[in-house]
Amino acid sequence: MKYYLIGLTLVAFTALFLSFNSSGDLKRLKQELAEKDQKIQQLQKELEEKDKQLQQVAQEKEVLLKKLKLIEEKIKKANKTLKRKGIRIKLPQGGKFIPPEEGEKLQLYAEALDKSIEKLLKVMADVPVGVPLYGRITSRFGYRKDPFNGKRAFHSGLDLKARYKQAVFATANGYVEFAGWSAGYGKLVVIRHKYGYKTYYGHLSKIRVKKGQWVKAGTVIGYAGNTGRSTGVHLHYEIRRYGKLINPLRFLYLNRTNSF
């Protein structure tokens, strides 16, 4: 009987211990599941945030690509304009269409367009495009009645009406080839540019540059006057390319009206 009671007591303690142990395991299991569930929820939030970011990046790339395509179209138009001006230089373009998801190629595409724009700006600065003086055209390029003898004669440039000592600007980057007195032109500045171009600025009242000097587009090279074979204050402006006279009117503005 004594041993029987001892046995029952041991069985009861064992059952009690097992019940306590299984209860502890259950709590730990529940805690682990709760922690894993929390991690899953956190991961879901992170994935949703990443998805939003990816969508935003894709939208931004699409917008950027549209802008780049517009720039490319402008560069194509610039190529055509330069061609009409007789400038045989090809500006690179972005190339074939690049899907917005190809980020690395899109970056290369943007860099190519950026280089094209830089090249375009440099070409524009090296080619005599623009006005040397803001004034009304009083005599155009071509045959006209000579103002001194009334006979038909060829006029080699444009005459622009000016105020006495009005600033005269270089229309492109280049080196001053001549700065001094020249028969007929009076006080004259000749600038040699790239691509075979030269510009002539005649009848100046004063010259501000010297032979051999490098000048940038927009530099004041002298002031309008009435020197040489002139009937009044004005600027005589000529453009030549490889020695051949060109109508300056075609280079005053970059548009179809005054292009080749």
Order of alpha helices (4+ residues) and beta strands (2+ residues): alpha-alpha-beta-beta-beta-beta-beta-beta-beta-beta-beta-beta-beta-beta-alpha
